Amino acid sequence: MSGYRPYQQIERRKSRQIHVGKVAVGGDAPISVQTMTNTLTSDAQATIAQIRRAELAGVDIVRVSCPDEESTAALAEIVQEVNVPIVADIHFHYKRAIEAAKAGAACLRINPGNIGSAERVREVVNAAKDHGCSIRIGVNAGSLEKHLLEKYGEPNPDALVESALEHAKILEDHDFHEFKISVKASDVFLAVAAYQQLADACDHPLHIGITEAGSRRAGTVKSSIGLGNLLWAGVGDTMRVSLSAEPEEEVLVGWDILKSLGLRHRGVKIISCPSCARQGFNVIQTVQTLEDRLAHIKTPLTLSIIGCVVNGPGEALMTDLGVTGGGSGRHMVYSAGKQDHTIPADSMIDHIVDLVEERVANIEAEEAKEKAEGVEAALPDLASAK
């Protein structure tokens, strides 16, 4: 026996818990998925529309840039019109941070050392305290402080971690502890090493990411390697996949990374073959269509789409629903790992969508029933407690 156990649970690093609005970060909270808007924040309607698309994709937290007064003015409207907490991205100007806190930002992304004098830092921290904001200390290999570059000669893990801990001490000296830290770099090796070193050096919750990862495909690969490495080691409390793509795409990739590691589950997880000459139907086109048709599903469900009988029955044993390509234009449908019925090719996609939606409706109804029974069972205890 090799000792390998399928679906082995990852043991996460123990960190303190903070809150970004209603979303808990760190401790035993689920790893949250973030993205950032690329609209002008001053254009409130465009920014709201983009955030809503990210919400449909499953985002937990959204960051918006606040480089000017027009942006922080629009922030008040934005936070009222969306359903997820908003992080205000602040660089250098301390007044923007104070304005963002007053406007309803759930978190301020700053580097305390870049804000200015000790008095200005104190004003920002007081604004965060007064308005219930948390803070993200955002260290980036591309913008390290001059004294650290002179000390280390170049961005390296030691320099990133030292910067992060220096900023953390500034906040702690102001008796502020509702903060998380990121130490991002575009180099996978540098970022992973810095995060691992920081994880050992403190118990602050960590926001992980590979910054400026690249295009949709290349950035997805790069982020999956870096974030997957960290998450597998138990490091990371909240994450962003940084792509030169629309924000909702970052969210979808983030969820796929978490689902692949068994860290979170949302929506339909499709297990599909790469297709070959044995396929009984066009697997690639079918999967693409099903991903679009089932994008609205939030309840976790597994679906196998396999083009032939070589691996199909085996994969179907491990999924809630499955389809295996067969002969004469008919394909086998599996339910709970067992052969259930066959369907003709021309109605296969509609049929699969119907089966998934029916299964989800049954799951949701059962969960609602269990919840109602739990409330009902608790009523006598509540009455006696009075």
Helices and strands as residue ranges (DSSP letters): E 18-20, E 23-25, E 32-36, H 44-57, E 61-65, H 69-81, E 86-89, H 94-103, E 107-110, H 112-115, H 118-131, E 134-140, G 141-143, H 146-152, H 157-173, E 179-184, H 188-201, E 207-208, H 216-232, E 238-240, H 247-260, E 268-272, H 283-293, E 301-306, H 312-316, E 321-324, E 330-335, E 338-344, G 345-347, H 348-385
